[in-house]
């Protein structure tokens, strides 16, 4: 039972929108690794694709969470365009 409670605490600590635990490897998040490996134009396309993906599937999969993920990627796109 104690293990189950610890697992629940870890799930609550996980921020599935901004910093999902499953997208972090060591000290670098997957999004940062992808950005490092792509050209600016490729990365913008990647981010735009994720905006469209999460908006398109929100009714079919994770509802509000997908809209929040879409918002996160849209903000990331704006951040990239501002640089």
C-alpha positions in Angstrom: 0.0 0.0 0.0 2.9 2.4 0.8 4.3 1.8 -2.7 1.0 2.7 -4.2 0.8 5.9 -2.3 4.4 6.8 -3.4 3.5 6.1 -7.0 0.4 8.5 -6.6 2.7 11.2 -5.2 5.1 10.9 -8.1 2.2 11.1 -10.6 1.0 14.3 -9.0 4.5 15.8 -9.1 4.7 15.1 -12.8 3.7 18.0 -14.9 2.3 16.4 -18.0 1.9 19.7 -19.8 5.1 21.6 -19.2 7.7 19.0 -18.2 6.5 15.5 -18.5 8.7 13.0 -16.7 8.7 10.6 -19.6 10.2 13.3 -21.9 13.3 14.0 -19.7 16.5 12.1 -20.1 19.1 13.0 -17.5 19.6 16.7 -17.5 18.0 17.5 -20.9 14.4 17.4 -22.0 13.5 15.8 -25.3 12.2 19.1 -26.8 15.6 20.7 -26.2 17.4 17.8 -27.8 15.1 18.0 -30.9 15.7 21.7 -31.2 19.4 21.2 -31.0 19.4 18.7 -33.8 17.0 20.5 -36.2 17.4 23.7 -38.3 15.3 26.6 -37.1 12.9 26.1 -40.0 12.6 22.3 -39.2 12.0 23.0 -35.6 9.2 25.6 -36.4 7.6 22.9 -38.5 7.9 20.3 -35.8 6.3 22.7 -33.2 3.5 23.7 -35.6 2.8 20.0 -36.3 2.4 19.4 -32.6 0.0 22.4 -32.2 -2.2 20.9 -35.0 -1.9 17.3 -33.5 -3.1 18.3 -30.1 -5.9 20.5 -31.3 -7.1 17.8 -33.7 -7.2 15.0 -31.2 -8.6 16.8 -28.1 -12.1 15.5 -28.6 -10.9 12.0 -29.2 -8.2 11.5 -26.6 -7.3 13.7 -23.6 -9.7 16.7 -23.8 -8.5 19.8 -21.9 -5.0 18.3 -21.4 -4.5 18.2 -25.2 -5.6 21.8 -25.5 -3.1 22.8 -22.8 -0.4 20.9 -24.7 -1.4 22.7 -27.9 -1.1 26.0 -26.0 2.3 25.0 -24.7 3.6 24.3 -28.3 2.0 27.5 -29.6 3.9 29.5 -26.9 7.1 27.6 -27.8 6.5 28.6 -31.5 6.0 32.2 -30.5 9.2 32.1 -28.4 11.1 30.7 -31.3 9.8 33.3 -33.7 10.6 36.1 -31.3 14.3 35.2 -31.3 
